[in-house]
Structure formats: C-alpha cells, structure tokens
Amino acid sequence: MKNKYILGSVLFLLLLFIIIMFVLPNSKIEKTAMNNEFMTKVFDKSKVTTVDIVMNDQDLQDILDNPLDEEMVKASVVINGKKMNNVGIRTKGNMTLRSVANIEDSNRYSFKIDFDKYEDQSLYGLRKLNLNNGYSDSTQIREYMSYALMEEMGVPTPQYSYMYVTINGEEYGLYLGVEAIEEPFLQNHFVNGTGDLYKPDGVGSDLNWISDDIDDYSGLDLKTNAESSDQSAMMKMLKEINTNKNIEGSINIDEMLRYFAASTALVNLDSYQGTMKHNYYLYEEDGKFSILPWDLNMAFAGYPVGNRPTGQMGNNGKNVDTAQNANEEDPANYKNQGPGNMGGMGSNLMSEANINFSISSPVSGVTLEDRPLLNALLSNDQNRKTFNNYLKEIANGFFSEKNMIEMTSKLSALLKPYIEKDPTKFYTVEQFEEGISGENSLVAFAAKRAESILAQISGELVVETNSSLAKGSTKIENSAQNSNKIEENQQKDNEDQSVKNGAQPNMGNGQVNGNMQPPNMENGEGNGNMQPPNMENGEGNGNMQPPNMGNGNIGPIERGDRNNRNHSLDTATYSKETIAIYSSFFLLLIGGMIFVFRFKRRK
C-alpha cells in the first residue's frame, strides 16, 4: 500500500514538473512583470519632465572645458521628485558635440546619464537616459515625431519624451529624453531579451560581405553577450542577405519592412539607407534579426537626398557642405557660430529631391545593391507589395494633414512655454513656429511627401534614382561587373596585396564593397571563389515565402497596445535560472518523500 502511495506521489510530482517545464512556457499567462515603471514615470508624454542634475563644480567645469573627451563624472539627479545619487553623466554626440564645443557662447551639450555606472541601481527600471539637445532641429519635434511613427508602425521603439534640464541650478533648457537601447529595452520588447545586440557603425555596417571572419567586420559592435557569443547567427545572416537566399530564416521580415517603410517615408538618410550607414541597431533572438531605430534627429529630410545636411548651425541661412564622414569634419568650421538653420525647416526641406525621394530604390548616395539587407527584402515581389502597403498606410494615416496638424498643435501648446523661457535654445520662437505650421513646416512636408508616395505606388510618378556615390564620383556597376573587375585587378597586381579570404573590406572614402559575395558552400566551393547571387531570369529572391498575411490580402496594420506590440510579452517565458530552481524544488520534494516514507517504515 505504501509503495503504491509513493509511486502515486512520484507520478504526481513528475506531472507537475512536466507542466512547469513544457506547458507554462507556451501558455498565454502573464509573465511576472519586470520593473518597467519608467515607461510612465520617467517618459510621460503628456508633460515636460523636470531633470535637475547636481555635481561637483570642478567636475562640471572639466566637462565644459573638455567636452570632446566625453569623460564620465559622478552626479546626483532628481527626476520628477525622485532623487538618484552616484550616477554617471557625460557629454555625448558626434558632429553635434563638436559643433557645440566650438560655439563660444553655448554649453548646451547632449548628455548621457548612467544610473548604474557606480552602483547597481536603476530609475524605476531605467538604467541609462539620453538627453538630446535638438541642435539640428528648429522645430524641436522632428525626432519626437519620427519615433512616434516608428512606434505607430509596430517597430520596437525606445521610450521618449520632453525634459527640461538644469545643472547645478542653471537652466540648460528643453531636451528630448530617450531611453537607451540595452537589456531593459530588449526585455520589454522581445520574448526573452537575451540575444545579441549590435550597433553597426563603420566597416561592415553596410552589411556587405567581406569574409567569413567576424573580426573583419569591425563596425559591427556587439553590445551584449560579448564574451559568450560566437556570432554565428550574424555570419549566417550576412551570407543569406548577400546571396539573397533563405533570408526568412535569419531576419524578421515583416518588422524590417515596417521599419524601412517608416524610414523611407521620413526621408531618414542619416541611416543605413544613406552613405553613413549607421544610426540603427540589429537584435538577434532565436536566430532571427530585427532592426531598431536610433538617433532620428535628422529625419524629415534633415540629411537630404544627396547625403549632405541642409546647412550648419550659425550659417545664417546659408548652406555649407559638411564632410560626409564624421572623422573628416573640421571643428574649426564651426568656430564662433551661433544659431542658424542646420536641419531647420528651410527651403531644402521642401525640395523636389526630398519630397520625391524614391520608394522603389530608397537609398541615397549609393545603389540599392550596396545595401544588401534592404535589397534582399525588396527583391521579393510579395515583400515589395507589403512594403508599399505600409507606405500607403503611412501616407493615408500618420502623414495625413489632419493627423499632422493635430499632433503638431498639441506639441506646440506643450512646448512653446518652455521654448520661450529656454535661455540656451539654438533657435528662436519664430523659427519654432515656422517649423510647426506654414509652407516650410513638417505638416507641409508630410502632405507633399504623402502625395508623392501615393503617386509613386500608383505609377503616376516615376522617380529616377541617382546611382552615384557623391558629387563627382563615377557610376557604380552591378555585382557581376564589379566581381569581374576585382578578379582582374587581383591578377594585374600579381597578388602584391594580400586580402584575407579573397575579400576586400570597405575602406570608406566612397569605396564600395557591396559586390563581394559569400562563398557558395553548397557546391563545395572554397573561400577563393566568391560568387554573386544568381540573378538570372530575374529570379533574385523569388522563392522567398512572404509573411503569413491570412487570406493573402494585406489589411490595415494591427497595433493594439503600443506598449505590448508585435514583440511584446504575449507568451510567458522562463529563464534557465527559473528552470533550475523548479528542478531543484522537484528533486528536493522527491528526496523528502523518500526520506519520510523510509523513516515511517523504520518506526
């Protein structure tokens, strides 16, 4: 009788273990919420949040004297009454940082606040906060509106809201606060949030094939799992997009189409779609990559077609070309400059090139083939149809005059009092108002851009794309032609220059490595035989399966709760640590049962 009781108990515990291990992870029950109160307590879009920073006077002076060092110093910060001690703060930025550093009468830098730099702490779950100074935007809403569109399209988007900043009691003015993309962001937007996160910038950030050695892609900066990841998923993805085969196994196609549709509508060219090939993240989970938006301050054609900014701070309305690469910029160019119209709502915003930016080849300064991720996506007819439908959704929805007027009017009412009292602002109140409404405003741009998008989709408007890298450069040839040239040059050089695995890294300066292809391993070819994708008969990526669209009709985008959209925590998941704990409890219960019944038997 006792043996039967023991056996029954063991079977019951075994059943409980199976439920915990295999049933719960796939059931639609609510996962234990992580601390993400910051989404509402820090990033409250209904108001301007107060951020008061206090630090040692000498540390502040060191920051202001040496802003380009981006040195982190200790500070305390009070945000909406919540005080955090021993946080880190430093200046941040690239071109904008150098520009402000050379304006004699301005200390209005962008800042990064690191809450867990010196202690293991967070602000309601937030570990890092970026404070963007709005240097290139006379409207002060371009970046905000761009993140809003990404969010509207169901793209995982960092939290953002307006903040009024003081440092040691001195007003620094109105900033846009943006959540850092790191572990808390990933855990809030993805199923487990423990995958590989990359911030591409530099060699390899165009995602063109260089070689099968990840070290040759120095610009693919791995932000998570740096010590444990073999980065095989990244190499697999690079091979598949460069050969245009089986990309659905490596990338989240629908999410990326949403992102690129929004970015294309925004004419967001200080990005993967322009010559700088940066300002985006790639996140891999379970072998599939998603693309994440970042640094959208030059969207709305702030970095216009042709990939040169509309102007610079302090040029009094005159356009001054800037170096295409941040490393080539001369800080002296910005000396003694005051407020101007770099990225402001000047005449360039409404230029024909910006309004009619191509949706068929949505890149600037390069060819579509030079951006293999986007090229692989749009080579498939169904993907192209989905992409166009998302563009149509934006044109008829977010970019509609009614929606744009409603959004900009609300933002104007919220922000104008703070802009009026902002002692460090780069632009006048009049410039702010001109960017909000009028013939050179974001509203006017969106209306014209929407018309162009719809005309391009219908075929009424055909936009000829410019395939040259920059003014004065030669036309880029197709993959097969360039591959042949590479082979010819290698023969002529008699192998004087050693190139690892037969690949040539992108050296910048206008050089294009977009035509190097990963080796075809199916036929046993080695690394020396770089093969271009099979484009014969126009096949391209024709065998790729489109995302499941139900009955085949692409309907309106279903977004639901924006805080729980397509990558939300719909399904409960459990970490390895949780499983280990459950397993330990199970074993302890088994051991306890055995001990109890053996003890009873002895009595």
HUJO-V667223 format. One record per helix or strand of 3 or more residues. SS is the DSSP state (~ for helix, > for strand). FROM is the first residue (numbers start at 0). TO is the last residue. If there is no record, write none. Layout:
<<SS	FROM	TO> <SS	FROM	TO>>
//
This chain:
<<~	1	25> <~	37	40> <>	48	53> <~	56	64> <~	66	68> <>	72	78> <>	81	91> <~	94	100> <>	109	113> <>	127	131> <~	141	151> <>	159	166> <>	169	178> <~	182	188> <>	195	199> <~	213	215> <>	219	221> <~	231	242> <~	246	248> <~	252	264> <>	279	284> <>	287	292> <~	325	327> <~	330	333> <~	346	349> <~	351	354> <~	367	369> <~	371	377> <~	380	395> <~	400	420> <~	428	435> <~	441	457> <~	478	491> <~	499	501> <~	535	537> <~	561	563> <~	575	601>>
//
